[in-house]
C-alpha cells in the first residue's frame, strides 16, 4: 500500500512503480530515518499531539525495527522508499498507532532531515580520514627534514628544497579540505523537520525540542527553502572534489617520482601491480586509479549543480537524484583517502638520488643572482649576469658548483670565494629561512604549525 494511494482509483503501473522507486539506494538512510522518526514521535508525545502511550509505543516499535535491520533479520524490500518501508514495518508491528507517526510531517521535510543527518555524519567521517592522512604526511615530513629534493615549476627543476617542505605542502592542502568539511558541518546543522510539505504545519509542534533531540543547532527559518534545499549536498560534493584534486596531484607526483626516469621514491610490492605480458613491469595502479576516480567525483558535482539549477520552489522529485551521486561520492572519497594514507605510509625515499637530482639543471642559479644582489648589484643586472654564467656552463658542459672563482669573476668582479659555497645544493635549500621556506628551521616550524592547527579538529 502506497502512503498516497487513497487519491487514486487504479494501482500504479509496474514499470512506473519501478522507475519511481528509490529504496534500492536510499535504504542507506535507514538509521537516519529511524532516528529522526523517534525524535519526531517523542516530540509529538511531549506536545500532546499524540498520547504518551502512543508515542512510547511508536518509539519502542521503531527501535525494534532498527535493531532488526542492523542484525540482518529484516530485509529492506518491497517498498517505494526507505520512509515507506520503515513506516509500513512499524504499522505491521504495532498497528494503528504506527499510522500516527506521520502526523505533522511530510516526506518532504522527512527526507531533507534524513539527508542532513546522514551528510552530517559523513562530514565527521571525512574529517577523521583527512586527519589520519595529514598525520602520516606530518610523520613523513618529520623523518625527512634533513633530506634535499628538487623543487619543480613547469615540471622543470627549479630550486633545491627540503623534502619536509614538500610533504608540508600537501598537509596544507588537506588542512584546507578538513576546514571546509568542518565549516559545512556547522553550516548545514539546521533542522528542516516541522516544515511539512512546504508551508509548515498547523499542529502545535516544538521544533526546537526536536532539534535538541537530533543535535541540530537551530531550526530552519523558511519552510519553502527547507524542503527544497540541497546546497549542503552540492557543497559536500564540492569539498570532496577538492580533496580528490589534491589527491590527484599527489598521485601524479607519486607516479613520476617512482618511475625509472626519476627514481626518487619506491612503491612497495604490496601496493603495486604487474603486467600480464611484460614480466619486468611494476605499475603504479593505485595512484592511477585514484587519479581516474577524481573525474568521477567531479561528474557527480556537476550532476547535482545541474539538477538544482532550474527547480521552482518548493520540493520537486528531481531532488531524489541527490542520493545516488552522493553515496557514490562518499564511497569513492573514503576509499581513495584511506588507500592513499596506507600507501603514503609505506613509500620509501631514495635519499641520495633525490639529492643528486636536486643539484642538476643549474638549480642554484637563483642563489647566484641573490648573491650579487645582496652585494649591491641591481637584481635585474644580477639576473642577466647569472644568465650568462648558465649559458657559459651549457656551452662548456659545466655546472655552477664546478666553476672556478676565476670563471665567476670573468662575469663580475663582485664575486668572491664564498660564492663557491653559496651555490651548493644544501646551502641553497638551507638558505631559504623565511616563514614557510625550505630551511630545516622553517620546515620544522611549519610542521609544528600544522600539528597545532590539526588539534582543533
MARNU-586244 format. One line per field, with one value per residue (C-alpha): residue number from 1; residue in one letter; x, y, z. Coordinates in steps of 0.001 Angstrom, whole numbers, plus 500000, padded with zeros to 6 digits. Layout:
BEGIN
resi <- (NUM_...)
resn <- (A_...)
x <- (X_...)
y <- (Y_...)
z <- (Z_...)
***
This chain:
BEGIN
resi <- (1_2_3_4_5_6_7_8_9_10_11_12_13_14_15_16_17_18_19_20_21_22_23_24_25_26_27_28_29_30_31_32_33_34_35_36_37_38_39_40_41_42_43_44_45_46_47_48_49_50_51_52_53_54_55_56_57_58_59_60_61_62_63_64_65_66_67_68_69_70_71_72_73_74_75_76_77_78_79_80_81_82_83_84_85_86_87_88_89_90_91_92_93_94_95_96_97_98_99_100_101_102_103_104_105_106_107_108_109_110_111_112_113_114_115_116_117_118_119_120_121_122_123_124_125_126_127_128_129_130_131_132_133_134_135_136_137_138_139_140_141_142_143_144_145_146_147_148_149_150_151_152_153_154_155_156_157_158_159_160_161_162_163_164_165_166_167_168_169_170_171_172_173_174_175_176_177_178_179_180_181_182_183_184_185_186_187_188_189_190_191_192_193_194_195_196_197_198_199_200_201_202_203_204_205_206_207_208_209_210_211_212_213_214_215_216_217_218_219_220_221_222_223_224_225_226_227_228_229_230_231_232_233_234_235_236_237_238_239_240_241_242_243_244_245_246_247_248_249_250_251_252_253_254_255_256_257_258_259_260_261_262_263_264_265_266_267_268_269_270_271_272_273_274_275_276_277_278_279_280_281_282_283_284_285_286_287_288_289_290_291_292_293_294_295_296_297_298_299_300_301_302_303_304_305_306_307_308_309_310_311_312_313_314_315_316_317_318_319_320_321_322_323_324_325_326_327_328_329_330_331_332_333_334_335_336_337_338_339_340_341_342_343_344_345_346_347_348_349_350_351_352_353_354_355_356_357_358_359_360_361_362_363_364_365_366_367_368_369_370_371_372_373_374_375_376_377_378_379_380_381_382_383_384_385_386_387_388_389_390_391_392_393_394_395_396_397_398_399_400_401_402_403_404_405_406_407_408_409_410_411_412_413_414_415_416_417_418_419_420_421_422_423_424_425_426_427_428_429_430_431_432_433_434_435_436_437_438_439_440_441_442_443_444_445_446_447_448_449_450_451_452_453_454_455_456_457)
resn <- (X_X_X_X_X_X_X_X_X_X_X_X_X_X_X_X_X_X_X_X_X_X_X_X_X_X_X_X_X_X_X_X_X_X_X_X_X_X_X_X_X_X_X_X_X_X_X_X_X_X_X_X_X_X_X_X_X_X_X_X_X_X_X_X_X_X_X_X_X_X_X_X_X_X_X_X_X_X_X_X_X_X_X_X_X_X_X_X_X_X_X_X_X_X_X_X_X_X_X_X_X_X_X_X_X_X_X_X_X_X_X_X_X_X_X_X_X_X_X_X_X_X_X_X_X_X_X_X_X_X_X_X_X_X_X_X_X_X_X_X_X_X_X_X_X_X_X_X_X_X_X_X_X_X_X_X_X_X_X_X_X_X_X_X_X_X_X_X_X_X_X_X_X_X_X_X_X_X_X_X_X_X_X_X_X_X_X_X_X_X_X_X_X_X_X_X_X_X_X_X_X_X_X_X_X_X_X_X_X_X_X_X_X_X_X_X_X_X_X_X_X_X_X_X_X_X_X_X_X_X_X_X_X_X_X_X_X_X_X_X_X_X_X_X_X_X_X_X_X_X_X_X_X_X_X_X_X_X_X_X_X_X_X_X_X_X_X_X_X_X_X_X_X_X_X_X_X_X_X_X_X_X_X_X_X_X_X_X_X_X_X_X_X_X_X_X_X_X_X_X_X_X_X_X_X_X_X_X_X_X_X_X_X_X_X_X_X_X_X_X_X_X_X_X_X_X_X_X_X_X_X_X_X_X_X_X_X_X_X_X_X_X_X_X_X_X_X_X_X_X_X_X_X_X_X_X_X_X_X_X_X_X_X_X_X_X_X_X_X_X_X_X_X_X_X_X_X_X_X_X_X_X_X_X_X_X_X_X_X_X_X_X_X_X_X_X_X_X_X_X_X_X_X_X_X_X_X_X_X_X_X_X_X_X_X_X_X_X_X_X_X_X_X_X_X_X_X_X_X_X_X_X_X_X_X_X_X_X_X_X_X_X_X_X_X_X_X_X_X_X_X_X_X_X_X_X_X)
x <- (500000_501385_501359_499425_497197_493829_493610_493951_491393_493951_497295_500495_501709_504575_507076_506159_506462_509895_511057_509746_511292_514314_514564_517427_519686_518016_517900_521306_519322_517611_519403_518845_515182_514509_516487_514546_511245_511983_512698_509528_507363_508919_508142_504560_504099_505646_503376_500229_499644_499921_499206_502177_501215_501092_504392_506090_504647_505933_509407_509628_508499_510985_513846_512864_512772_516230_517618_516274_517641_521092_521142_520126_516888_514821_515400_514653_512496_509060_508534_508686_511433_513053_510448_507571_509409_510037_506507_504993_507040_506105_502381_502753_504237_502204_499023_497100_499415_502086_499838_500029_503813_503461_501345_502683_505304_505687_508080_509494_510783_511410_513880_515502_516107_517362_519842_521156_521659_523444_525610_526499_527813_529624_531363_532595_533990_535663_537269_538608_540062_541690_543187_544728_546165_547638_549180_551000_552166_553421_555370_556909_557881_559413_561570_562708_563617_567307_566717_567030_564975_564365_561591_559837_557999_556609_557812_561377_563875_563741_565440_566567_564051_563836_561867_559824_558608_557186_555121_554073_552675_550196_549347_548337_546069_544349_544041_542020_539869_539393_538383_535828_534148_534133_532559_529985_529018_528358_526526_524202_523325_519834_516633_514088_511612_508464_508381_505995_505302_506266_504120_504771_502270_499117_499930_501425_504837_508004_510674_513382_512825_513146_516313_517797_516976_518732_521714_520837_521970_518793_515630_515125_513634_511679_509734_509774_513551_513961_512269_513949_517465_520249_523045_524679_524843_526376_528831_529837_530452_532499_534578_535066_536079_538809_540088_540232_542005_544669_544949_545230_548150_549847_549106_550792_553869_553904_553662_556502_558750_558534_559359_562769_563272_563011_563720_563048_560570_559729_556209_556284_555316_552157_550808_551843_550683_552396_551793_550126_552646_555732_557400_559590_556748_555839_552878_551524_547939_546641_547717_546380_543022_542731_543653_541000_538293_538769_536868_534072_533610_533779_530956_528740_529333_528282_525291_523852_524522_522623_519792_519114_519787_516239_513944_510938_510023_509434_510027_510352_511047_514242_515789_515694_518724_520886_521312_522991_525611_526194_526544_528939_530997_531173_532320_534861_536219_536605_538258_540702_541764_542130_544204_546456_547045_548189_550281_551982_552980_554782_556583_560364_562597_565802_567615_570845_569025_566885_569902_571927_568964_568363_571796_571295_569871_571520_569027_571157_571199_568825_571317_573979_571692_570795_574499_575127_572003_572927_576225_574632_574147_570624_568663_567911_571644_572381_569814_571491_574970_573742_572048_575370_577021_574403_574920_578671_578089_575892_578405_581302_579448_579999_577819_577600_579171_582064_583037_586218_586297_588111_585240_582775_584848_585058_581371_581540_584303_581758_582165_584401_585444_582362_580236_581542_579725_576592_575881_575913_572663_572296_573282_570636_567836_569057_569431_565692_564782_561725_558452_557183_560580_562723_565352_565294_564282_561466_560073_560247_558291_555784_555313_554648_552077_550311_550093_548732_546034_545162_544389_541346_539596)
y <- (500000_503393_506187_508261_505581_506912_509553_507019_504635_502338_500975_502351_500608_498238_499958_503364_501950_500510_503811_505766_503591_504806_502066_500267_503228_505346_502379_503633_506286_503727_504744_508455_507820_505805_508254_511242_509383_508544_512213_513247_510762_511835_515477_514608_512937_515860_518354_516276_515731_512013_510401_509371_505732_506182_507990_505361_502536_504132_504717_501139_499821_501969_500812_497213_497897_499470_496569_494015_495913_496144_492490_491421_489875_492381_492806_496226_495485_495805_499499_502722_504217_503835_506100_503960_500810_501937_503219_500125_497813_499850_499551_495776_495550_497980_498512_501783_503685_503368_505208_508282_508637_510807_513399_516961_515990_515208_513012_516311_517527_513931_513176_516599_515791_512284_513609_516239_513624_511335_514052_515415_512007_511688_515012_513631_510549_512669_514821_511745_510288_513565_513887_510426_511351_514612_512790_510464_513449_515080_511972_511795_515461_514908_511995_513699_517102_516621_515370_517523_517035_519033_521586_521972_524639_523818_520244_521553_521567_524972_525055_522566_522213_520431_517210_518090_521218_519014_516911_520014_521477_518603_518876_522494_521413_518733_521056_523401_520435_519464_523021_523052_519883_521274_524533_522626_520527_523669_525467_522558_521677_523150_521136_521047_518786_520729_522368_519609_519540_523173_525568_524444_522651_523656_521325_522857_521246_522108_522237_523409_520322_518058_519902_519323_515603_515277_517501_520332_523839_525564_525110_526245_529701_529194_526029_526555_526685_523923_521172_522103_522962_520643_523192_521069_518099_520237_521706_518249_517162_520305_519637_516048_517230_519431_516570_514430_517219_517359_513586_513527_515959_513727_510748_512454_513179_509589_508203_510437_510100_506293_505959_504803_508242_509947_507193_509374_507048_503344_501940_498675_495484_495071_498328_497687_495570_493944_493383_490351_490365_492325_490478_493428_495871_497288_499559_502404_501265_502575_506184_505916_504654_507479_509969_508444_508430_512174_512713_510524_512762_515891_514422_513973_517598_518799_516464_517945_521504_520744_519074_522061_524869_525293_523915_526052_526287_524175_520406_518542_514840_515824_516090_512312_512456_513831_510438_508064_510651_511486_507878_507075_510183_509277_505724_506930_509667_507437_504600_506921_508806_505537_503740_506719_507097_503478_503836_507019_505400_502592_504545_504652_507545_507246_509989_510039_510037_512987_514907_514350_515264_518455_519732_519203_521602_524776_524728_527082_529851_531967_531730_533229_536122_536632_536578_539508_541400_541143_542836_545841_544681_545588_542346_542710_543086_540187_538101_538897_538095_534759_534017_534487_532141_529490_529884_529565_526337_524903_525728_524287_521372_522614_523181_526190_524385_523240_526665_528227_531602_532960_531840_533583_536773_536768_537767_540095_541188_541269_537502_536364_532879_532423_532114_528554_527554_529589_527527_524109_522195_522069_525708_526702_524859_525809_529474_529967_530529_532742_531568_528707_528331_525251_525503_522895_525511_526842_523391_522344_525449_524817_521230_522402_524855_522126_519899_522762_523558_519900_519630_521910_519238)
z <- (500000_498982_501522_498994_497434_498658_495931_493100_491625_489992_491194_489747_486581_487332_485043_486502_490014_489257_487785_490753_493463_495415_498058_496254_497043_499729_502107_503226_505093_507344_510527_509889_509057_512198_514366_513025_513383_517015_517728_515895_517798_521094_520297_519318_522702_524599_522834_523439_519735_520482_523811_525916_525347_521557_521493_523639_521548_518338_519771_521046_517667_515772_517969_517246_513502_513671_515678_513201_510184_511736_512752_509265_510490_508496_504766_503318_500285_498712_499392_497404_499564_502959_504581_503329_504370_507942_508435_506839_509019_512094_511312_510859_514336_516431_514427_514125_516455_513761_511317_513547_513205_510118_511917_511437_508885_505180_503290_502001_505369_506428_503636_503990_507660_506913_504372_506758_509453_507015_505444_508886_509907_506590_507252_510566_508825_506144_508839_510634_507428_506452_509923_509563_506150_507465_510410_508006_505953_509149_510066_506591_506929_510350_509233_506006_507427_506598_503033_499918_496748_493576_493572_490235_488260_484815_485563_485208_488054_489688_493087_495744_498565_501875_501477_504559_502798_500055_502469_504407_501189_500880_504578_503939_501077_503119_506121_503930_502891_506518_507355_504531_505804_509332_508132_506091_509088_511113_508309_507468_511068_510744_511250_508370_510217_511001_507586_506463_502722_502087_504119_507678_509916_511792_514700_517873_517378_519271_516586_518966_521092_518036_517064_520507_520350_516981_517778_515406_516338_515150_513109_509525_509132_505901_505149_501366_501407_503982_501967_498681_499867_498751_498951_501621_499243_496500_498990_500204_496615_496011_499120_498035_494559_496023_498187_495065_493183_495878_495983_492202_492330_494884_492629_489688_491802_493024_489502_488312_491350_491390_487685_486488_484963_488374_490890_493945_495666_495767_495993_497983_496176_498255_496830_493214_490311_487346_483669_482132_479275_480410_483302_484314_484975_488383_487800_489986_489502_492843_492214_488676_489940_492463_489752_487486_490163_490564_487321_488617_491671_489507_487425_490471_491460_488038_488216_491414_490248_487052_488965_491226_488764_487419_490119_491037_494712_496620_496560_493246_492678_490819_494270_494553_492239_495038_496701_494272_493344_496995_498113_495278_496025_499704_498949_496397_498655_501695_499785_497986_501129_503055_500429_499898_503621_503726_500558_501677_504934_503060_500335_500762_499689_497677_499542_497524_494188_495241_496495_493337_491164_493158_492191_488469_485907_487270_490125_492249_489637_491739_494580_492302_491405_495063_495960_493635_494678_498358_497443_495800_492193_490974_490766_487046_486360_488691_486808_483483_484817_486148_482847_481073_483577_482885_479152_479692_481662_478916_476197_478195_479779_483306_486358_488631_491637_489402_488135_489458_491134_488072_485825_488105_488197_484411_484502_487530_489869_492717_493145_495989_497081_499271_496139_495763_498951_498178_495049_496737_496831_500595_501098_498577_500396_503842_502930_502463_506068_505588_507145_505014_503347_502786_505517_508265_510821_508622_507793_511438_512451_509651_510787_514350_513000_511020_514078_516194_513663_513302_517012_516774_514719)
***
